[in-house]
Amino acid sequence: MKLGATDVVSKPIDSEHLLTIIRDTLRRDVHLGAMQGGRRAVEVRGFAQLTPREREVLLLITNGQSNKEAGRELGISPRTIEVHRARVMEKLGARNTADLMRIVLTS
């Protein structure tokens, strides 16, 4: 809790409650980031640098698909998805998948 947890979710997970918690937390994070200067310029510039394939991968990953599922849908290997995902994260300045989700949801 001391490291920034905002809520506790117990099983079985209520999807709507979980999404509400995530949205509220992202809004709070965006608000704090705006007050501290944030990395908004890097994020916007990063979206413009994405290739069409990287945009496809970003869409599938942010919709919750695994590398394997995204690879099947696009007809490429999961390893190729990993490479595209890494490039997307680098271009958008995301440190991890949660950060990537925040960037996409707030853009």
C-alpha positions, 0 to 999 in steps of 0.5 A: 500500500505504501508504494501507491496501491489505490485499492484492493480487488478480491476474487471473484473479480467484478470486471466493471468494478475493476475497470472503474478502479483502473479508470479512476486511478489513471485519471488521478495519475494523469492529473498528478502528471500534468501538475508535475510537467508529465511526458506528454510531448514524448507520448504525442511525438511517439504516436506519430512515429509508429508504423502501421504494423506497430499501431495494429500490435498496440491496438491488440495488446491494449485490448488485452490480447497476449503476444500469442493471440495477437500473433495468430490474429495478424498471422505473424509469430509471437516473437515478432509481436514482442519485437513490435511491442518493444519498439512501441514501448520505446517510441511512446516512452513506456516503462512497462505494460501498465505505463503503456496502457496509461499512455493509450487511455489518456491520449 
